[in-house]
């Protein structure tokens, strides 16, 4: 399978991990997913009172400049590590 197909399968399978990852790991997965899917962060940074979306956007923006292929591979590596636990 291609990297794109493996990535899409991992995203679908991530909803059925044996154990729910901690919040920081979920944030990292979200950022890698967005970077792998869309590239660099888009839109404006959410306001200070929107804590969750602001944290998500900041995590995604922290990957600025990382290639989509690199982010997809990092997502796959993280997913496989979580699946093996």
C-alpha positions in Angstrom: 0.0 0.0 0.0 1.0 3.6 -0.5 1.9 6.0 2.3 -1.4 7.8 1.7 -3.4 4.6 1.9 -1.6 3.5 5.1 -2.1 6.9 6.6 -5.9 6.9 5.9 -6.2 3.3 7.3 -4.3 4.3 10.5 -6.6 7.3 10.9 -9.7 5.1 10.6 -8.2 2.4 12.9 -7.1 5.0 15.5 -10.7 5.2 16.8 -10.4 1.6 17.9 -7.1 1.6 19.8 -7.1 -0.8 22.8 -6.5 2.1 25.2 -7.3 5.8 24.9 -4.1 7.8 24.6 -3.4 10.6 27.1 -4.3 14.2 26.1 -0.8 15.2 25.0 -0.5 12.1 22.7 -4.0 12.9 21.3 -2.8 16.5 20.6 0.3 15.2 18.8 -1.8 12.8 16.7 -4.2 15.6 15.8 -1.3 17.9 14.8 0.3 15.2 12.7 -3.0 14.3 11.1 -3.7 18.0 10.1 -0.1 18.5 8.8 -0.3 15.2 6.9 -3.7 16.0 5.5 -3.6 19.8 4.8 0.0 20.9 5.3 0.9 24.0 7.3 -1.6 25.5 9.8 -4.3 27.6 8.1 -6.6 30.3 9.4 -6.3 32.5 12.4 -5.2 31.3 15.8 -8.3 30.8 18.0 -8.9 33.3 20.8 -7.7 32.9 24.4 -11.0 31.7 25.7 -11.2 28.9 23.2 -8.6 26.7 25.0 -9.1 23.4 23.2 -9.1 24.8 19.7 -6.2 27.1 20.5 -4.1 24.2 21.8 -5.0 22.1 18.7 -4.0 25.0 16.4 -0.8 25.7 18.3 0.2 22.0 18.1 -0.5 22.0 14.4 1.3 25.3 13.8 4.3 23.8 15.7 4.8 21.4 12.8 5.1 24.3 10.3 7.4 23.4 7.5 7.2 19.6 8.0 6.3 17.9 4.7 3.0 16.2 4.5 4.7 12.8 3.7 6.9 13.2 6.8 3.9 14.0 9.0 2.0 11.0 7.6 4.9 8.8 8.4 5.3 10.2 11.9 1.5 9.6 12.5 1.9 6.0 11.3 4.9 5.5 13.6 3.0 6.9 16.6 -0.1 4.9 15.8 1.8 1.7 15.5 3.6 2.3 18.8 0.2 2.9 20.5 -1.3 -0.2 18.8 1.5 -2.4 20.1 1.0 -1.3 23.7 
